[in-house]
Structures are given as C-alpha cells and as structure tokens.
C-alpha cells in the first residue's frame, strides 16, 4: 500500500466512464468495506449502512430514475467557478467552469431556461457504466449525544467516505461520489427500488470501477498550509515547510 500522504494527495474524482465489463472483485469490495468498518464515528454510533449494487438489472433500474438539476445548485454554482486555469490557481478554491454545461455557468440564468437547455437527465448519465455502486445510508436515530443537528453524525459519514475512497485509490479502483442520490425526488425512487427503510436517509453514493480510457488531467488546487493554519491564536499564521506542490495535474 502506498504511503498514506501520497494516497491522500493522489486521490481524485474519476469523472469519466468506467468499463461495465470489468467488475470490482468481491475481495476488493471487502477491503473497502473493512475501511468503512474502522472509520471513526461520533460516540462509536456507527451510524451507516452500505448497499453494494453490482447486479446489472438493478443498475439499469437505478439508471432509469430521472435526476433533474437542482435549482439551488444552478443558482449558487456560478460564484464558485473559475473560467481559466490561471484564475483557479490564483483563487486556490473552487473548480473550473468548463466542467459544467454552458447553461450551468451563466450568471443570472433563469432556472427554467437552464433546465430546457440541459434537457432531461437520468441517473444513467451519472453512473456512466459503473459496474459497482455503493450507496451509504445513515440512521438519524443513532445520534451522538449533545450533537445538535447531528453535526457529529455527518462528520462520521465523511470519515467513512474518506476511508473507503483511500482504500479504493490504493487498489487502483476509480471512485466518484454521487450526491444526486440524496436529493429528495431521486432518494424516494432509490429507496423504493432497494427496499431501504423510511427512517434511513441516503447520505451519498459512490461509483466504483476502472476507467475506459485515461481521463483528462485537470488542475487540482488547494490552499497552502499557511493560508489556513493559525499558530497559538487566530490570525497568527504558521509558516511550515512545504511538503507538496499546491497544484497537481
């Protein structure tokens, strides 16, 4: 297994299609689930369940679910975009606007116009031929004490996500998180197809597999440690030794 910091730096969302005829082995899936098992959770509540979907007929059913664009996402998307690599490198946060359809990166665009230009969308457009989909659901009844809004529970779900993602990375398995599964309309259909109990909430899904081709290398940016680390008091910046370049392709 690679050095853990190298794994963290090399982890990325694989946005291209996966080979539907090259399955993720059950032994590799077991290792990924073992990573979830040992993820830290608030008060050790272990507030998640993981559904492994690799039957083709089930993936087809999920793919047929309509997944309309979120009006909130479209409205808030523009402010987080950069429109050149140079701008992104300067901001150190956000993503390139070219990763989205033109309508999604137009300031002041009306939602109905965006929806009309984007056309109908289905989960198959997001799953992109993945041979395996993991769906992580959480049980809000397993809330850590004194955690208003279950903030600690959501942090726990993030820990499980990161553990699984890093092990997938170490095994050479591509991964992309699919937040669309947790949208109200989509979640309702998914829960019906998979018999997920009403009291469970879908936190996120992840598509796993092996890319059909080498993906486009895009600029990845992170703030430098000195940009977010404070020493002894807020505002006293830390000046650490730099251990990695700010941007990777």
N, C-alpha and C positions, 0 to 999 in steps of 0.2 A: 504494500500500500504506500502511496506517495506521502511525502511529508505533509502534515495537516495544513500548514500555512500555504503551501503550494496548491493544495487541493482547493482551499478557500479562494485563492487568487484566480485559479483557472476555472472555477465553477461559473457556468453561464447558462442562460436560457437558450435552448436549441429551438429555433422558430421554424425551421424547415420541416418538410415531411419526413416521416420515418418509414422504413421498409416494412410493409404489413406482413411479409412472408418470413421475416426474421424475428422470431419471438424472443422475449426476455425469458431466460430459463427460470424454473421454479427455485433452483438453488440460489440464483442471484436475487430473486424476489425475496427469498427467505432472509438473506443478509440485509437487504434494505429494510425489511420489517423488523429485524432484530435491532437495527439502528433506531427505529421509531420506539421500540420497546424500552430502550435505555435512555431515551431523551428525558431531560429534566422537566418535571411538571410541578406546578404550584401545589404544595401540601401533598405531593405524591398522589394527586387525584386521578392521574392517567385518564384524562377526560376525552379520549378519542377512540374511534373505531375506524378501521381501514378496510375498504372494499376493493378487492382486486378484480378487475374486469379484463378478461382476455378471451372470452368466447366471442367469436366473430358475429354471431347473431345478436348478441347483446350490444356490442359496439355499434352495429348497424342501427338498432333501435335508438340508442342514445344519439347517434348522428342525425337522426331524423327530427330531433327536437329543434324547434325554432328558437333562435337566440338573438332577438332584436337588440340593436345598440342601445346602451343606456343614455338617457337624456342628460343625466348628471355628468356622466363621463365625457360626453361630447362637449358639454358646456365648460367643464373645468380643464379639459385636455390641453387647450391652446397655451395656457400660461406656463405649462411645464415643458414646452418643446423648444429645441434649438433648431435653427434652419441651416446650419453648416457645422462641419466638424470643428472648425475654429471657435465658433460660438460655444459649442458644447464643452470644449477643452477649457475655455475661459470660465464658464459657469461652474463646472465640476459636478453638477447635479442635473437630473432630468434625462431626456432621451432625444434622439434625432427625430424631427418631424417627418422625414422621409419614410419612417417605418409605418406610417399610417396613410390611409387613402386621403386624397386631396380634400375631400369634403370634411374630414375629421380635423384638419389642421387649418381651417379657415376661420379667422376671428369674426365673431358676431353672426356666424351662420345660424339660420333658423333650423330647429331640430327636424321639422317635417321635411325640409329641403334636403338635409343631410341623409335622413332615412330613405328618401326617394332616390337619391343619387347612389347610395350604398347598395340598395336592393335588398332582397331577402337574404337572411343569414341563418345557417343551421350549425349545430354542434359539429357536424362532419367537417366543416371548414376550419374548426379549431383543433379537432382531434387529428386531422391530417394523416390518416392511415396508421396511426399508432397501434401496435399490436397489444399494448397493455395500457390501461388507465387505472390509476389509483384514485379513489375518492375518500377523502378524510372527512368524517362527520364527527361532531362533538356533542356531548351530552351536557347541556347547561345545568342539569341537576347536580353535577359534580363540581360545584363551585368552591374554590378555596375560601376559607373564612375571611371576613373583612376585606373582600375584594369587590368594591362597588363596580357594577357593570361587568363583572367577571374579567377585568383587565388582565389579571394574572393568568386566567384560563386561556385568553387569546395569546399571551406571551408563550404559554406552554405549547400551543398549537404551532407557533412559529419555530419553537425548538425542535419539534417532531419533523416539521418540514425540512429544516436545515440538515438534521441528521440524515434523513433519507436521501436528500439531494446530494450530500457529500459522498455517501457510500455509492450511490449510482455513478457519480463522477469518477470515483476510484475504480469502478468496474468497467469504465468505458461506455456507460449507458447514457444516452442523451435524455434530458429532462426539461420539461417546461411546465410551469404552474398555470392552471386554467381557472381563473377567478370567476369566469362566466357561470360556472356550475352553481355558485352560491347566490346568483340573482333569483329573486322571488319566483318569477314565472318558470325559469329553467329548473330551479330546485324542485318545484312542485312536481314536474313531469319526471325528473330523475328519481325522486323518492318513490313515485308510483311504480315505475318500471322495476326498481330494485328492491321494493318492499322495505324501504327504510322507515322506521317508526316515526310517527308525527313529532314526538318530543325531541328527535335528533335534528340537528342543523348541519347542513353541508358547509364546511369551512373553506375547502378548496379541493381541486382535483389536480392530478399531475399526469401528463402523458409521458410514457417511457418508451424508449426504443433506440434503434440505430439509424442515423441519418442516411437517406438515399444518396446524397452527394455532400461534398464539402460545403458547408454553409458560408455565406458571405461574412467576411470579417468586418465587424463594426467597432467603432471606437467605444471603449468602455472607460468611464471616468469615475473617480472617487475623490472626495476631498482629501487633502493631505492631513496627516495626524495633527499637525499644528493648527489646522483650521477648526478642529472640534475638541481638542484636548485642552483642559484647563488644569493648572498646577497649584494646588493648595487653596485657591479661591477662584471664583468665576471671573474670567477676563484676564487672568494671568496665563498667557499662552505657554504651552510646552513646546520645546524645540528638540524633538527626538532625532536620532539618526535615522535617515530614510532607509527603509528596508526593501522597497519595491517601487517601480515606476508608477506614476499616477494613472497613466492610461495604457491599456493593452488593446491590441487588435485581434 
